[in-house]
Amino acid sequence: MSLQASDVEKIAHLARLGIDADDIPEYARNLSAILAFVEQLNAVDTAGVEPLAHPLEATQRLRPDTVTEVNDRENFQHVAPQTEAGLYLVPKVIE
């Protein structure tokens, strides 16, 4: 598929992009090359291919789900101007 200058201008307008008139032929070439590559990918028969979540059959190493830090809420809230029931109180910003 080959894009014309008018196609590039329409795409730029829809995307709300300002482009120079001198750059339109280069954009047309680049976008046409991208669309040609997509057409090439669409031509590949993928009927028997299972979808993958990841291209490598690898599992993620997980660390044990254990607590690694102590609860310092009281120390942090001790320096706060206002707290209530373990929460920080802040001034109302939306009326």
One Martini backbone bead per residue (centre of mass of N, CA, C, O) as a GRO file, in nm:
protein
   95
    1MET     BB    1   0.096   0.037   0.024
    2SER     BB    2   0.044   0.369  -0.095
    3LEU     BB    3   0.104   0.689   0.001
    4GLN     BB    4  -0.011   1.003  -0.010
    5ALA     BB    5  -0.004   1.329   0.065
    6SER     BB    6  -0.305   1.343   0.148
    7ASP     BB    7  -0.287   1.116   0.360
    8VAL     BB    8  -0.082   1.252   0.546
    9GLU     BB    9  -0.249   1.505   0.604
   10LYS     BB   10  -0.490   1.356   0.729
   11ILE     BB   11  -0.336   1.215   0.957
   12ALA     BB   12  -0.224   1.474   1.085
   13HIS     BB   13  -0.499   1.597   1.146
   14LEU     BB   14  -0.613   1.363   1.325
   15ALA     BB   15  -0.343   1.388   1.519
   16ARG     BB   16  -0.264   1.685   1.560
   17LEU     BB   17  -0.028   1.751   1.343
   18GLY     BB   18   0.256   1.941   1.263
   19ILE     BB   19   0.372   1.966   0.928
   20ASP     BB   20   0.587   1.990   0.684
   21ALA     BB   21   0.578   2.000   0.343
   22ASP     BB   22   0.873   1.884   0.301
   23ASP     BB   23   0.809   1.605   0.478
   24ILE     BB   24   0.585   1.437   0.336
   25PRO     BB   25   0.741   1.234   0.152
   26GLU     BB   26   0.884   1.089   0.388
   27TYR     BB   27   0.632   1.000   0.538
   28ALA     BB   28   0.513   0.836   0.308
   29ARG     BB   29   0.743   0.631   0.289
   30ASN     BB   30   0.742   0.529   0.583
   31LEU     BB   31   0.442   0.446   0.600
   32SER     BB   32   0.451   0.251   0.359
   33ALA     BB   33   0.661   0.059   0.485
   34ILE     BB   34   0.493  -0.021   0.729
   35LEU     BB   35   0.246  -0.131   0.572
   36ALA     BB   36   0.407  -0.347   0.418
   37PHE     BB   37   0.495  -0.504   0.669
   38VAL     BB   38   0.210  -0.571   0.769
   39GLU     BB   39   0.129  -0.731   0.518
   40GLN     BB   40   0.351  -0.943   0.553
   41LEU     BB   41   0.251  -1.044   0.831
   42ASN     BB   42  -0.044  -1.120   0.730
   43ALA     BB   43   0.063  -1.355   0.526
   44VAL     BB   44   0.106  -1.530   0.758
   45ASP     BB   45   0.061  -1.851   0.876
   46THR     BB   46  -0.125  -1.890   1.208
   47ALA     BB   47  -0.319  -2.136   1.265
   48GLY     BB   48  -0.104  -2.338   1.446
   49VAL     BB   49  -0.052  -2.102   1.649
   50GLU     BB   50   0.018  -2.031   1.966
   51PRO     BB   51  -0.023  -1.820   2.198
   52LEU     BB   52   0.190  -1.583   2.367
   53ALA     BB   53   0.326  -1.423   2.651
   54HIS     BB   54   0.618  -1.534   2.568
   55PRO     BB   55   0.888  -1.622   2.370
   56LEU     BB   56   0.981  -1.755   2.632
   57GLU     BB   57   1.006  -2.048   2.834
   58ALA     BB   58   0.968  -1.872   3.116
   59THR     BB   59   1.016  -1.829   3.457
   60GLN     BB   60   0.962  -1.655   3.736
   61ARG     BB   61   1.139  -1.543   3.987
   62LEU     BB   62   1.055  -1.593   4.327
   63ARG     BB   63   1.013  -1.463   4.621
   64PRO     BB   64   0.948  -1.472   4.927
   65ASP     BB   65   0.656  -1.401   5.127
   66THR     BB   66   0.809  -1.169   5.323
   67VAL     BB   67   0.890  -0.976   5.577
   68THR     BB   68   1.145  -0.697   5.563
   69GLU     BB   69   0.990  -0.474   5.728
   70VAL     BB   70   0.914  -0.259   5.955
   71ASN     BB   71   0.672  -0.096   6.148
   72ASP     BB   72   0.683   0.283   6.118
   73ARG     BB   73   0.423   0.454   6.153
   74GLU     BB   74   0.458   0.606   6.422
   75ASN     BB   75   0.719   0.757   6.343
   76PHE     BB   76   0.602   0.903   6.093
   77GLN     BB   77   0.343   1.029   6.244
   78HIS     BB   78   0.483   1.198   6.466
   79VAL     BB   79   0.569   1.440   6.246
   80ALA     BB   80   0.289   1.494   6.185
   81PRO     BB   81   0.049   1.727   6.220
   82GLN     BB   82  -0.195   1.511   6.134
   83THR     BB   83  -0.379   1.241   6.293
   84GLU     BB   84  -0.606   0.947   6.230
   85ALA     BB   85  -0.625   0.622   6.259
   86GLY     BB   86  -0.346   0.605   6.078
   87LEU     BB   87  -0.395   0.885   5.937
   88TYR     BB   88  -0.361   1.147   5.726
   89LEU     BB   89  -0.419   1.491   5.765
   90VAL     BB   90  -0.566   1.714   5.528
   91PRO     BB   91  -0.642   1.963   5.349
   92LYS     BB   92  -0.885   2.092   5.171
   93VAL     BB   93  -0.885   2.122   4.795
   94ILE     BB   94  -1.193   2.065   4.744
   95GLU     BB   95  -1.518   2.236   4.701
   0.00000   0.00000   0.00000
